[in-house]
Amino acid sequence: MRRATNPEDAIGRSPERLTLGERLSLAGKFIALEIYTPQNLALRRIEAIGDSPPDCIRMLRARGLNPTAFELSRLPAPY
């Protein structure tokens, strides 16, 4: 079972496309997904991941993204 050795490996991927091992190792982390609007038709891709919301916001800012355009949620365990 493939486990995420670096949480940043999940950046750019849909939460639904993570492997079972990745979901197990990343469960409980916070992820940032772009808020979907009819104007932007955002894809459900992880744009930041961290142990807390401030970690995600820092990562978004470091990538030059506006944190107000993202929703933060905790990645649940796969089962």
Backbone torsions as a table, in degrees:
resi	resn	phi	psi	omega
1	MET	NA	126.5	-179.1
2	ARG	-77.4	125.5	176.9
3	ARG	-109.2	145.8	177.7
4	ALA	-73.8	116.4	177.7
5	THR	-82.9	-28.3	178.8
6	ASN	-129.9	116.2	-178.7
7	PRO	-54.7	-28.2	-179.2
8	GLU	-67.6	-12.5	175.5
9	ASP	-65.1	-18.7	179.9
10	ALA	-83.4	-10.7	-179.1
11	ILE	-61.0	132.5	178.5
12	GLY	88.4	-1.9	-179.0
13	ARG	-110.7	152.5	176.1
14	SER	-74.5	140.6	177.8
15	PRO	-57.6	-31.6	-179.3
16	GLU	-71.3	-17.3	-178.4
17	ARG	-95.1	0.5	177.2
18	LEU	-72.1	145.3	178.1
19	THR	-72.7	166.4	178.3
20	LEU	-57.9	-44.2	179.0
21	GLY	-63.0	-40.3	178.1
22	GLU	-65.8	-43.3	179.0
23	ARG	-62.0	-40.3	179.1
24	LEU	-63.9	-43.6	-177.1
25	SER	-76.4	-23.0	-178.7
26	LEU	-100.4	-4.3	-178.6
27	ALA	-56.1	133.3	179.2
28	GLY	94.9	-14.3	177.0
29	LYS	-77.3	156.7	175.8
30	PHE	-90.5	140.5	177.2
31	ILE	-125.1	152.7	176.7
32	ALA	-113.9	124.8	176.7
33	LEU	-119.7	138.3	179.2
34	GLU	-63.7	138.0	179.7
35	ILE	-71.0	128.4	179.5
36	TYR	-78.3	130.9	171.5
37	THR	-135.9	156.8	176.8
38	PRO	-59.3	-24.2	-179.6
39	GLN	-76.8	-35.3	-175.8
40	ASN	-106.9	-16.8	179.4
41	LEU	46.6	48.0	-175.8
42	ALA	-59.8	138.9	173.9
43	LEU	-81.7	153.7	178.3
44	ARG	-84.6	80.5	177.4
45	ARG	-119.7	143.0	176.5
46	ILE	-71.9	121.7	179.7
47	GLU	-107.2	-14.7	175.7
48	ALA	-158.2	151.3	178.7
49	ILE	-146.3	140.1	-179.3
50	GLY	-167.3	175.9	-179.3
51	ASP	-78.7	-15.7	-178.5
52	SER	-149.2	162.6	175.8
53	PRO	-57.0	-42.6	177.6
54	PRO	-59.7	-33.5	176.5
55	ASP	-62.3	-43.1	179.4
56	CYS	-64.5	-42.6	-179.4
57	ILE	-63.2	-42.3	177.5
58	ARG	-61.0	-42.1	-179.5
59	MET	-65.7	-42.2	178.5
60	LEU	-61.3	-46.5	179.6
61	ARG	-62.8	-39.8	179.1
62	ALA	-63.5	-28.6	178.8
63	ARG	-89.2	3.8	178.6
64	GLY	76.9	23.1	-179.6
65	LEU	-104.0	150.2	-179.8
66	ASN	-85.2	112.6	-177.4
67	PRO	-59.1	-24.6	-179.2
68	THR	-71.2	-11.3	179.2
69	ALA	-93.2	9.6	-174.9
70	PHE	-127.4	147.6	172.4
71	GLU	-102.2	141.3	178.3
72	LEU	-108.7	135.3	177.1
73	SER	-148.3	159.2	178.6
74	ARG	-85.9	133.0	178.7
75	LEU	-76.6	116.9	-177.1
76	PRO	-77.3	161.8	173.3
77	ALA	-65.1	152.3	-176.5
78	PRO	-68.6	-19.9	178.8
79	TYR	-155.1	NA	NA
